[in-house]
Amino acid sequence: MRKILIITYAFPPAPFVGVFRTLKYCKYLPEFGWRPIVIAPKVNLKRFFYDNSLLKQIHPEAKVYFTRDIDPAKWLINNDQGFVLTMLAKIKNRLCKYICIPDSHVFWTPICLFRAIKIIRSEGVDLMYSTSPPHSSHLVTYILHKIFAIKYVVDFRDPWADEAYFQINKRNKLFSWFEKKLKDIVIRNSSKIITITNGESKELAEQFPENIRDKITFIENGYDPDDFHSITKTTKDIKDKFIITYTGTLYDGTADEFFEGIKIFLEEHDNFRNKIRIRLIGGIGLATRKKISDLGLDNVVTCLKFQPHEVALQYMLNSDLLLILLGGNLFPSSEIPAKTFEYLYALKPILAITRHGDLSDLLIKSGLGIVVRPNDPTLVAQAISDILDTDNNSTLKFMPNIEFIRKYERRNLSKRLALHLDKL
């Protein structure tokens, strides 16, 4: 069995959505001839919960090494501790923005690097793989490649140093140039580059010459049927209500047209006000919460904090309609949220606000999606009306394409990765 060294910051017992892609590779890659050796930080999650049960999914052939972590972002002081401390926090935040390139986790890279050198010398590895965000993880595999001449694979769960990236991660021209240079060096020296959508692979390929483009491919996120097997309760926990559920982080400005559309719908169909319940499960921004309140939807919308993975899946299965909210102008048309594939396995109708692109094509082919373009609340209101068939004349029919959905099982995706690794 060949050995692959995996450098990842996102790994269990941290329960965030980014851990599952790598976790499932560690579960299934040994079936296809690859033994994962993982290096990850032992993350301090005092303000969050651990999900230690996730570690049980790792294949017995895989090894995991946890290291110390250094992250200046965690040194920032909460803004509720007085004026002086608030100003200090802002100063630290500004310093981190310019010192921590590409991100605050860059201070973990030397710790990871030294552990990786020790592992390579003692155990030997055939290939290396780094996944991001954080994008500083790729610096480790690049340096190791220069030291040991071992090939490495780069996995982008999110794009790095493109236009959308710099809208969120503000940089001046010098630091933007430097970060783009880091990205260029990492990609040019890699043996394979993987993104999570076809659209993202095309967008990345356009930034490089043809000899680099040949190395770029994509492997989508997916779902693991095993995650659902322990969930026995499938009856609705709120009876006599039409339950609409959103899971994951909800960024401010990406759901305004949805809530405005709900308000329009309820004004036109007041008899549904006590029949609809919307659940938002995860990180909900303050501006979004204010929007809900300003629209008078507090009695319709319930905001819940992040839940353990199994609980979140439970909420999905207990819903009538699942939401994907990529409204506004923040997300590109190539974006496909990781939760999409678990939505598909749940076999529930999916309402997505998104531009035409990878996500809309996926949902239409699945037979479960209804897609609404961003920035038009009236279309949302009409979509909700059609889904609920308020005029008894809806032509909507949700017929899941099971064969298509099965393509995104984690075992199948791990096999695709192994096929790429075998060729290197």
Contacts in CASP RR format, 6 or more apart in sequence:
PFRMAT RR
TARGET T0000
AUTHOR 0000-0000-0000
METHOD contacts of the structure
MODEL  1
MRKILIITYAFPPAPFVGVFRTLKYCKYLPEFGWRPIVIAPKVNLKRFFY
DNSLLKQIHPEAKVYFTRDIDPAKWLINNDQGFVLTMLAKIKNRLCKYIC
IPDSHVFWTPICLFRAIKIIRSEGVDLMYSTSPPHSSHLVTYILHKIFAI
KYVVDFRDPWADEAYFQINKRNKLFSWFEKKLKDIVIRNSSKIITITNGE
SKELAEQFPENIRDKITFIENGYDPDDFHSITKTTKDIKDKFIITYTGTL
YDGTADEFFEGIKIFLEEHDNFRNKIRIRLIGGIGLATRKKISDLGLDNV
VTCLKFQPHEVALQYMLNSDLLLILLGGNLFPSSEIPAKTFEYLYALKPI
LAITRHGDLSDLLIKSGLGIVVRPNDPTLVAQAISDILDTDNNSTLKFMP
NIEFIRKYERRNLSKRLALHLDKL
1 30 0 8 1.000
1 33 0 8 1.000
1 34 0 8 1.000
1 35 0 8 1.000
1 61 0 8 1.000
2 33 0 8 1.000
2 34 0 8 1.000
2 35 0 8 1.000
2 126 0 8 1.000
2 127 0 8 1.000
2 421 0 8 1.000
3 34 0 8 1.000
3 35 0 8 1.000
3 37 0 8 1.000
3 123 0 8 1.000
3 124 0 8 1.000
3 125 0 8 1.000
3 126 0 8 1.000
3 127 0 8 1.000
4 29 0 8 1.000
4 34 0 8 1.000
4 35 0 8 1.000
4 36 0 8 1.000
4 37 0 8 1.000
4 125 0 8 1.000
4 126 0 8 1.000
4 127 0 8 1.000
4 128 0 8 1.000
4 129 0 8 1.000
4 421 0 8 1.000
5 37 0 8 1.000
5 39 0 8 1.000
5 116 0 8 1.000
5 119 0 8 1.000
5 120 0 8 1.000
5 125 0 8 1.000
5 127 0 8 1.000
5 128 0 8 1.000
5 129 0 8 1.000
5 144 0 8 1.000
5 150 0 8 1.000
6 22 0 8 1.000
6 25 0 8 1.000
6 26 0 8 1.000
6 36 0 8 1.000
6 37 0 8 1.000
6 38 0 8 1.000
6 39 0 8 1.000
6 128 0 8 1.000
6 129 0 8 1.000
6 130 0 8 1.000
6 131 0 8 1.000
7 39 0 8 1.000
7 112 0 8 1.000
7 116 0 8 1.000
7 128 0 8 1.000
7 129 0 8 1.000
7 130 0 8 1.000
7 131 0 8 1.000
7 137 0 8 1.000
7 138 0 8 1.000
7 140 0 8 1.000
7 141 0 8 1.000
8 22 0 8 1.000
8 38 0 8 1.000
8 39 0 8 1.000
8 40 0 8 1.000
8 130 0 8 1.000
8 131 0 8 1.000
8 137 0 8 1.000
9 40 0 8 1.000
9 41 0 8 1.000
9 43 0 8 1.000
9 105 0 8 1.000
9 108 0 8 1.000
9 132 0 8 1.000
9 133 0 8 1.000
9 134 0 8 1.000
9 136 0 8 1.000
9 137 0 8 1.000
10 16 0 8 1.000
10 18 0 8 1.000
10 19 0 8 1.000
10 22 0 8 1.000
10 40 0 8 1.000
10 131 0 8 1.000
10 133 0 8 1.000
11 19 0 8 1.000
11 22 0 8 1.000
11 23 0 8 1.000
11 38 0 8 1.000
11 40 0 8 1.000
11 64 0 8 1.000
12 19 0 8 1.000
12 23 0 8 1.000
12 51 0 8 1.000
12 52 0 8 1.000
12 54 0 8 1.000
12 55 0 8 1.000
12 57 0 8 1.000
12 58 0 8 1.000
13 50 0 8 1.000
13 51 0 8 1.000
13 52 0 8 1.000
13 54 0 8 1.000
13 55 0 8 1.000
14 43 0 8 1.000
14 45 0 8 1.000
14 48 0 8 1.000
14 50 0 8 1.000
14 51 0 8 1.000
15 48 0 8 1.000
15 49 0 8 1.000
15 50 0 8 1.000
15 51 0 8 1.000
15 54 0 8 1.000
15 306 0 8 1.000
15 308 0 8 1.000
15 309 0 8 1.000
17 248 0 8 1.000
17 338 0 8 1.000
17 339 0 8 1.000
18 157 0 8 1.000
18 338 0 8 1.000
19 54 0 8 1.000
20 221 0 8 1.000
20 224 0 8 1.000
20 309 0 8 1.000
20 338 0 8 1.000
21 131 0 8 1.000
21 155 0 8 1.000
21 157 0 8 1.000
21 196 0 8 1.000
21 221 0 8 1.000
21 338 0 8 1.000
22 38 0 8 1.000
22 131 0 8 1.000
23 54 0 8 1.000
23 57 0 8 1.000
23 58 0 8 1.000
24 57 0 8 1.000
24 222 0 8 1.000
24 224 0 8 1.000
24 410 0 8 1.000
24 413 0 8 1.000
24 414 0 8 1.000
25 36 0 8 1.000
25 414 0 8 1.000
25 417 0 8 1.000
26 36 0 8 1.000
26 38 0 8 1.000
26 57 0 8 1.000
26 58 0 8 1.000
26 59 0 8 1.000
26 62 0 8 1.000
26 64 0 8 1.000
27 57 0 8 1.000
27 58 0 8 1.000
27 59 0 8 1.000
27 224 0 8 1.000
27 410 0 8 1.000
27 414 0 8 1.000
28 59 0 8 1.000
28 410 0 8 1.000
28 411 0 8 1.000
28 414 0 8 1.000
28 415 0 8 1.000
29 35 0 8 1.000
29 36 0 8 1.000
29 59 0 8 1.000
29 62 0 8 1.000
29 414 0 8 1.000
29 417 0 8 1.000
29 418 0 8 1.000
30 36 0 8 1.000
30 59 0 8 1.000
30 61 0 8 1.000
30 62 0 8 1.000
31 59 0 8 1.000
31 411 0 8 1.000
31 414 0 8 1.000
31 415 0 8 1.000
32 414 0 8 1.000
32 415 0 8 1.000
32 418 0 8 1.000
32 419 0 8 1.000
33 418 0 8 1.000
34 418 0 8 1.000
34 421 0 8 1.000
35 61 0 8 1.000
35 62 0 8 1.000
35 63 0 8 1.000
36 59 0 8 1.000
36 61 0 8 1.000
36 62 0 8 1.000
36 63 0 8 1.000
37 62 0 8 1.000
37 63 0 8 1.000
37 65 0 8 1.000
37 119 0 8 1.000
37 123 0 8 1.000
37 125 0 8 1.000
38 62 0 8 1.000
38 63 0 8 1.000
38 64 0 8 1.000
38 65 0 8 1.000
39 65 0 8 1.000
39 67 0 8 1.000
39 112 0 8 1.000
39 115 0 8 1.000
39 116 0 8 1.000
39 119 0 8 1.000
40 64 0 8 1.000
40 65 0 8 1.000
40 66 0 8 1.000
40 67 0 8 1.000
41 66 0 8 1.000
41 67 0 8 1.000
41 68 0 8 1.000
41 69 0 8 1.000
41 108 0 8 1.000
41 111 0 8 1.000
41 112 0 8 1.000
42 66 0 8 1.000
42 67 0 8 1.000
42 68 0 8 1.000
42 69 0 8 1.000
43 69 0 8 1.000
44 69 0 8 1.000
44 74 0 8 1.000
48 306 0 8 1.000
49 306 0 8 1.000
49 308 0 8 1.000
51 308 0 8 1.000
51 309 0 8 1.000
53 310 0 8 1.000
54 309 0 8 1.000
55 64 0 8 1.000
57 226 0 8 1.000
58 64 0 8 1.000
65 115 0 8 1.000
65 119 0 8 1.000
67 108 0 8 1.000
67 111 0 8 1.000
67 112 0 8 1.000
67 115 0 8 1.000
68 111 0 8 1.000
69 108 0 8 1.000
69 111 0 8 1.000
70 107 0 8 1.000
70 108 0 8 1.000
70 111 0 8 1.000
71 104 0 8 1.000
71 105 0 8 1.000
71 107 0 8 1.000
71 108 0 8 1.000
72 92 0 8 1.000
72 96 0 8 1.000
72 99 0 8 1.000
72 100 0 8 1.000
72 104 0 8 1.000
72 107 0 8 1.000
73 96 0 8 1.000
73 100 0 8 1.000
73 104 0 8 1.000
75 92 0 8 1.000
76 89 0 8 1.000
76 92 0 8 1.000
76 93 0 8 1.000
76 96 0 8 1.000
77 85 0 8 1.000
77 86 0 8 1.000
77 88 0 8 1.000
77 89 0 8 1.000
77 92 0 8 1.000
78 89 0 8 1.000
79 86 0 8 1.000
79 89 0 8 1.000
96 104 0 8 1.000
97 170 0 8 1.000
97 171 0 8 1.000
98 171 0 8 1.000
98 172 0 8 1.000
98 175 0 8 1.000
100 106 0 8 1.000
100 107 0 8 1.000
101 175 0 8 1.000
101 178 0 8 1.000
101 179 0 8 1.000
101 182 0 8 1.000
102 134 0 8 1.000
102 135 0 8 1.000
102 136 0 8 1.000
102 160 0 8 1.000
102 161 0 8 1.000
102 179 0 8 1.000
102 182 0 8 1.000
102 183 0 8 1.000
103 133 0 8 1.000
103 134 0 8 1.000
103 135 0 8 1.000
103 136 0 8 1.000
104 134 0 8 1.000
105 134 0 8 1.000
105 136 0 8 1.000
105 137 0 8 1.000
106 134 0 8 1.000
106 136 0 8 1.000
106 139 0 8 1.000
108 136 0 8 1.000
109 136 0 8 1.000
109 137 0 8 1.000
109 139 0 8 1.000
109 140 0 8 1.000
112 137 0 8 1.000
112 140 0 8 1.000
113 140 0 8 1.000
113 143 0 8 1.000
113 144 0 8 1.000
116 140 0 8 1.000
116 144 0 8 1.000
117 144 0 8 1.000
117 147 0 8 1.000
119 125 0 8 1.000
120 144 0 8 1.000
120 148 0 8 1.000
120 150 0 8 1.000
125 150 0 8 1.000
126 150 0 8 1.000
127 150 0 8 1.000
127 151 0 8 1.000
127 152 0 8 1.000
127 153 0 8 1.000
127 421 0 8 1.000
127 424 0 8 1.000
128 141 0 8 1.000
128 144 0 8 1.000
128 145 0 8 1.000
128 150 0 8 1.000
128 151 0 8 1.000
128 152 0 8 1.000
128 153 0 8 1.000
129 141 0 8 1.000
129 152 0 8 1.000
129 153 0 8 1.000
129 155 0 8 1.000
130 137 0 8 1.000
130 138 0 8 1.000
130 140 0 8 1.000
130 141 0 8 1.000
130 152 0 8 1.000
130 153 0 8 1.000
130 154 0 8 1.000
130 155 0 8 1.000
131 137 0 8 1.000
131 155 0 8 1.000
131 156 0 8 1.000
131 157 0 8 1.000
132 138 0 8 1.000
132 154 0 8 1.000
132 155 0 8 1.000
132 156 0 8 1.000
132 157 0 8 1.000
132 158 0 8 1.000
132 160 0 8 1.000
133 157 0 8 1.000
133 158 0 8 1.000
133 160 0 8 1.000
135 160 0 8 1.000
135 161 0 8 1.000
135 183 0 8 1.000
138 154 0 8 1.000
138 186 0 8 1.000
139 182 0 8 1.000
139 186 0 8 1.000
141 152 0 8 1.000
141 154 0 8 1.000
141 186 0 8 1.000
141 190 0 8 1.000
142 152 0 8 1.000
142 185 0 8 1.000
142 186 0 8 1.000
142 189 0 8 1.000
142 190 0 8 1.000
144 150 0 8 1.000
144 152 0 8 1.000
145 151 0 8 1.000
145 152 0 8 1.000
145 189 0 8 1.000
146 189 0 8 1.000
151 190 0 8 1.000
151 191 0 8 1.000
151 424 0 8 1.000
152 189 0 8 1.000
152 190 0 8 1.000
152 191 0 8 1.000
153 190 0 8 1.000
153 191 0 8 1.000
153 192 0 8 1.000
153 193 0 8 1.000
153 194 0 8 1.000
153 420 0 8 1.000
153 421 0 8 1.000
153 424 0 8 1.000
154 186 0 8 1.000
154 187 0 8 1.000
154 190 0 8 1.000
154 192 0 8 1.000
154 193 0 8 1.000
154 194 0 8 1.000
155 194 0 8 1.000
156 193 0 8 1.000
156 194 0 8 1.000
156 195 0 8 1.000
156 196 0 8 1.000
156 200 0 8 1.000
156 204 0 8 1.000
157 196 0 8 1.000
157 221 0 8 1.000
158 165 0 8 1.000
159 165 0 8 1.000
159 195 0 8 1.000
159 200 0 8 1.000
159 203 0 8 1.000
159 204 0 8 1.000
159 332 0 8 1.000
160 183 0 8 1.000
161 176 0 8 1.000
161 179 0 8 1.000
161 180 0 8 1.000
161 182 0 8 1.000
161 183 0 8 1.000
162 203 0 8 1.000
162 207 0 8 1.000
164 330 0 8 1.000
164 331 0 8 1.000
164 332 0 8 1.000
166 176 0 8 1.000
167 330 0 8 1.000
171 179 0 8 1.000
187 193 0 8 1.000
187 208 0 8 1.000
187 212 0 8 1.000
188 208 0 8 1.000
188 212 0 8 1.000
190 215 0 8 1.000
191 215 0 8 1.000
191 424 0 8 1.000
192 215 0 8 1.000
192 217 0 8 1.000
192 420 0 8 1.000
192 421 0 8 1.000
192 424 0 8 1.000
193 204 0 8 1.000
193 212 0 8 1.000
193 215 0 8 1.000
193 216 0 8 1.000
193 217 0 8 1.000
194 216 0 8 1.000
194 217 0 8 1.000
194 218 0 8 1.000
194 219 0 8 1.000
194 417 0 8 1.000
194 420 0 8 1.000
195 201 0 8 1.000
195 204 0 8 1.000
195 216 0 8 1.000
195 217 0 8 1.000
195 218 0 8 1.000
196 218 0 8 1.000
196 219 0 8 1.000
196 220 0 8 1.000
196 221 0 8 1.000
196 336 0 8 1.000
196 338 0 8 1.000
197 218 0 8 1.000
197 220 0 8 1.000
197 334 0 8 1.000
197 335 0 8 1.000
197 336 0 8 1.000
197 358 0 8 1.000
198 218 0 8 1.000
198 334 0 8 1.000
198 358 0 8 1.000
199 218 0 8 1.000
199 333 0 8 1.000
199 334 0 8 1.000
199 357 0 8 1.000
199 358 0 8 1.000
200 218 0 8 1.000
200 332 0 8 1.000
200 334 0 8 1.000
200 358 0 8 1.000
201 216 0 8 1.000
201 217 0 8 1.000
201 218 0 8 1.000
202 334 0 8 1.000
203 332 0 8 1.000
203 334 0 8 1.000
204 216 0 8 1.000
205 212 0 8 1.000
205 213 0 8 1.000
205 216 0 8 1.000
208 216 0 8 1.000
217 420 0 8 1.000
219 413 0 8 1.000
219 416 0 8 1.000
219 417 0 8 1.000
219 420 0 8 1.000
220 336 0 8 1.000
220 341 0 8 1.000
220 408 0 8 1.000
220 413 0 8 1.000
221 336 0 8 1.000
221 338 0 8 1.000
221 340 0 8 1.000
221 341 0 8 1.000
221 408 0 8 1.000
221 413 0 8 1.000
222 338 0 8 1.000
222 341 0 8 1.000
222 342 0 8 1.000
222 408 0 8 1.000
222 409 0 8 1.000
222 410 0 8 1.000
222 413 0 8 1.000
223 341 0 8 1.000
223 342 0 8 1.000
223 344 0 8 1.000
223 345 0 8 1.000
223 408 0 8 1.000
223 409 0 8 1.000
223 410 0 8 1.000
224 409 0 8 1.000
224 410 0 8 1.000
224 411 0 8 1.000
225 345 0 8 1.000
225 409 0 8 1.000
227 309 0 8 1.000
227 310 0 8 1.000
227 313 0 8 1.000
227 342 0 8 1.000
228 313 0 8 1.000
228 317 0 8 1.000
228 345 0 8 1.000
228 346 0 8 1.000
230 310 0 8 1.000
231 310 0 8 1.000
231 313 0 8 1.000
231 314 0 8 1.000
231 317 0 8 1.000
233 314 0 8 1.000
233 317 0 8 1.000
233 318 0 8 1.000
234 317 0 8 1.000
234 318 0 8 1.000
235 318 0 8 1.000
236 243 0 8 1.000
236 318 0 8 1.000
236 319 0 8 1.000
236 320 0 8 1.000
237 318 0 8 1.000
238 277 0 8 1.000
238 318 0 8 1.000
240 275 0 8 1.000
241 275 0 8 1.000
241 276 0 8 1.000
241 277 0 8 1.000
242 272 0 8 1.000
242 275 0 8 1.000
242 276 0 8 1.000
242 277 0 8 1.000
242 320 0 8 1.000
242 321 0 8 1.000
242 388 0 8 1.000
243 277 0 8 1.000
243 279 0 8 1.000
243 318 0 8 1.000
243 319 0 8 1.000
243 320 0 8 1.000
243 321 0 8 1.000
244 276 0 8 1.000
244 277 0 8 1.000
244 278 0 8 1.000
244 279 0 8 1.000
244 319 0 8 1.000
244 320 0 8 1.000
244 321 0 8 1.000
244 322 0 8 1.000
244 323 0 8 1.000
244 351 0 8 1.000
245 278 0 8 1.000
245 279 0 8 1.000
245 281 0 8 1.000
245 315 0 8 1.000
245 316 0 8 1.000
245 318 0 8 1.000
245 319 0 8 1.000
245 321 0 8 1.000
245 322 0 8 1.000
245 323 0 8 1.000
246 255 0 8 1.000
246 278 0 8 1.000
246 279 0 8 1.000
246 280 0 8 1.000
246 281 0 8 1.000
246 322 0 8 1.000
246 323 0 8 1.000
246 324 0 8 1.000
246 325 0 8 1.000
247 281 0 8 1.000
247 282 0 8 1.000
247 312 0 8 1.000
247 315 0 8 1.000
247 316 0 8 1.000
247 322 0 8 1.000
247 339 0 8 1.000
248 281 0 8 1.000
248 282 0 8 1.000
248 283 0 8 1.000
248 306 0 8 1.000
248 312 0 8 1.000
248 337 0 8 1.000
248 339 0 8 1.000
249 282 0 8 1.000
249 283 0 8 1.000
250 280 0 8 1.000
250 282 0 8 1.000
250 283 0 8 1.000
250 284 0 8 1.000
250 285 0 8 1.000
250 288 0 8 1.000
250 325 0 8 1.000
251 285 0 8 1.000
251 330 0 8 1.000
252 285 0 8 1.000
252 286 0 8 1.000
252 287 0 8 1.000
252 288 0 8 1.000
253 287 0 8 1.000
253 288 0 8 1.000
253 327 0 8 1.000
253 328 0 8 1.000
253 330 0 8 1.000
254 325 0 8 1.000
254 326 0 8 1.000
254 327 0 8 1.000
254 328 0 8 1.000
254 330 0 8 1.000
254 331 0 8 1.000
255 288 0 8 1.000
255 291 0 8 1.000
255 325 0 8 1.000
255 327 0 8 1.000
255 353 0 8 1.000
256 291 0 8 1.000
256 327 0 8 1.000
256 328 0 8 1.000
257 327 0 8 1.000
257 328 0 8 1.000
257 353 0 8 1.000
257 374 0 8 1.000
257 375 0 8 1.000
257 376 0 8 1.000
257 377 0 8 1.000
257 380 0 8 1.000
258 323 0 8 1.000
258 325 0 8 1.000
258 327 0 8 1.000
258 353 0 8 1.000
258 377 0 8 1.000
258 380 0 8 1.000
259 291 0 8 1.000
259 292 0 8 1.000
259 295 0 8 1.000
259 297 0 8 1.000
259 301 0 8 1.000
260 295 0 8 1.000
260 377 0 8 1.000
260 380 0 8 1.000
261 377 0 8 1.000
261 378 0 8 1.000
261 380 0 8 1.000
261 381 0 8 1.000
261 384 0 8 1.000
262 276 0 8 1.000
262 278 0 8 1.000
262 295 0 8 1.000
262 297 0 8 1.000
262 300 0 8 1.000
262 380 0 8 1.000
262 381 0 8 1.000
262 384 0 8 1.000
263 295 0 8 1.000
263 296 0 8 1.000
263 297 0 8 1.000
263 377 0 8 1.000
264 377 0 8 1.000
264 378 0 8 1.000
264 380 0 8 1.000
264 381 0 8 1.000
265 272 0 8 1.000
265 380 0 8 1.000
265 381 0 8 1.000
265 384 0 8 1.000
265 385 0 8 1.000
266 272 0 8 1.000
266 273 0 8 1.000
266 276 0 8 1.000
266 300 0 8 1.000
268 381 0 8 1.000
268 385 0 8 1.000
269 385 0 8 1.000
269 388 0 8 1.000
269 390 0 8 1.000
272 388 0 8 1.000
272 390 0 8 1.000
273 299 0 8 1.000
273 300 0 8 1.000
276 300 0 8 1.000
277 300 0 8 1.000
277 302 0 8 1.000
278 297 0 8 1.000
278 300 0 8 1.000
278 301 0 8 1.000
278 302 0 8 1.000
279 301 0 8 1.000
279 302 0 8 1.000
279 304 0 8 1.000
279 315 0 8 1.000
279 319 0 8 1.000
280 301 0 8 1.000
280 302 0 8 1.000
280 303 0 8 1.000
280 304 0 8 1.000
281 304 0 8 1.000
281 305 0 8 1.000
281 306 0 8 1.000
281 307 0 8 1.000
281 312 0 8 1.000
281 315 0 8 1.000
282 303 0 8 1.000
282 304 0 8 1.000
282 305 0 8 1.000
282 306 0 8 1.000
282 307 0 8 1.000
283 305 0 8 1.000
283 306 0 8 1.000
284 303 0 8 1.000
289 303 0 8 1.000
292 298 0 8 1.000
292 301 0 8 1.000
292 303 0 8 1.000
307 315 0 8 1.000
313 342 0 8 1.000
313 346 0 8 1.000
316 322 0 8 1.000
316 342 0 8 1.000
316 343 0 8 1.000
316 346 0 8 1.000
316 348 0 8 1.000
317 346 0 8 1.000
317 348 0 8 1.000
319 346 0 8 1.000
319 348 0 8 1.000
320 348 0 8 1.000
320 349 0 8 1.000
321 348 0 8 1.000
321 349 0 8 1.000
321 350 0 8 1.000
321 351 0 8 1.000
321 387 0 8 1.000
322 343 0 8 1.000
322 346 0 8 1.000
322 348 0 8 1.000
322 349 0 8 1.000
322 350 0 8 1.000
322 351 0 8 1.000
323 350 0 8 1.000
323 351 0 8 1.000
323 352 0 8 1.000
324 337 0 8 1.000
324 339 0 8 1.000
324 340 0 8 1.000
324 343 0 8 1.000
324 350 0 8 1.000
324 351 0 8 1.000
324 352 0 8 1.000
324 353 0 8 1.000
324 354 0 8 1.000
324 359 0 8 1.000
325 352 0 8 1.000
325 353 0 8 1.000
326 335 0 8 1.000
326 337 0 8 1.000
326 352 0 8 1.000
326 353 0 8 1.000
326 354 0 8 1.000
326 355 0 8 1.000
326 359 0 8 1.000
326 374 0 8 1.000
327 353 0 8 1.000
327 354 0 8 1.000
327 374 0 8 1.000
327 375 0 8 1.000
328 374 0 8 1.000
328 375 0 8 1.000
329 374 0 8 1.000
331 354 0 8 1.000
331 355 0 8 1.000
332 355 0 8 1.000
333 354 0 8 1.000
333 355 0 8 1.000
333 356 0 8 1.000
333 357 0 8 1.000
333 358 0 8 1.000
333 359 0 8 1.000
333 360 0 8 1.000
334 357 0 8 1.000
334 358 0 8 1.000
335 354 0 8 1.000
335 358 0 8 1.000
335 359 0 8 1.000
336 358 0 8 1.000
336 359 0 8 1.000
336 362 0 8 1.000
337 359 0 8 1.000
340 350 0 8 1.000
340 359 0 8 1.000
340 362 0 8 1.000
340 363 0 8 1.000
341 408 0 8 1.000
343 350 0 8 1.000
343 368 0 8 1.000
344 350 0 8 1.000
344 366 0 8 1.000
344 368 0 8 1.000
344 400 0 8 1.000
344 405 0 8 1.000
344 408 0 8 1.000
345 405 0 8 1.000
347 368 0 8 1.000
347 400 0 8 1.000
348 368 0 8 1.000
349 368 0 8 1.000
349 369 0 8 1.000
349 370 0 8 1.000
349 387 0 8 1.000
349 398 0 8 1.000
350 363 0 8 1.000
350 366 0 8 1.000
350 368 0 8 1.000
350 369 0 8 1.000
350 370 0 8 1.000
351 369 0 8 1.000
351 370 0 8 1.000
351 372 0 8 1.000
351 383 0 8 1.000
351 384 0 8 1.000
351 387 0 8 1.000
352 359 0 8 1.000
352 360 0 8 1.000
352 363 0 8 1.000
352 369 0 8 1.000
352 370 0 8 1.000
352 371 0 8 1.000
352 372 0 8 1.000
353 371 0 8 1.000
353 372 0 8 1.000
353 373 0 8 1.000
353 374 0 8 1.000
353 380 0 8 1.000
354 360 0 8 1.000
354 371 0 8 1.000
354 372 0 8 1.000
354 373 0 8 1.000
354 374 0 8 1.000
355 373 0 8 1.000
355 374 0 8 1.000
356 371 0 8 1.000
356 373 0 8 1.000
359 371 0 8 1.000
360 371 0 8 1.000
363 369 0 8 1.000
363 370 0 8 1.000
363 371 0 8 1.000
364 371 0 8 1.000
365 401 0 8 1.000
365 404 0 8 1.000
366 400 0 8 1.000
366 401 0 8 1.000
366 404 0 8 1.000
366 405 0 8 1.000
367 398 0 8 1.000
367 399 0 8 1.000
367 400 0 8 1.000
367 401 0 8 1.000
368 398 0 8 1.000
368 400 0 8 1.000
369 398 0 8 1.000
370 383 0 8 1.000
370 386 0 8 1.000
370 387 0 8 1.000
370 396 0 8 1.000
372 379 0 8 1.000
372 380 0 8 1.000
372 383 0 8 1.000
373 379 0 8 1.000
385 391 0 8 1.000
385 394 0 8 1.000
386 394 0 8 1.000
386 395 0 8 1.000
386 396 0 8 1.000
387 394 0 8 1.000
387 396 0 8 1.000
389 396 0 8 1.000
406 412 0 8 1.000
END
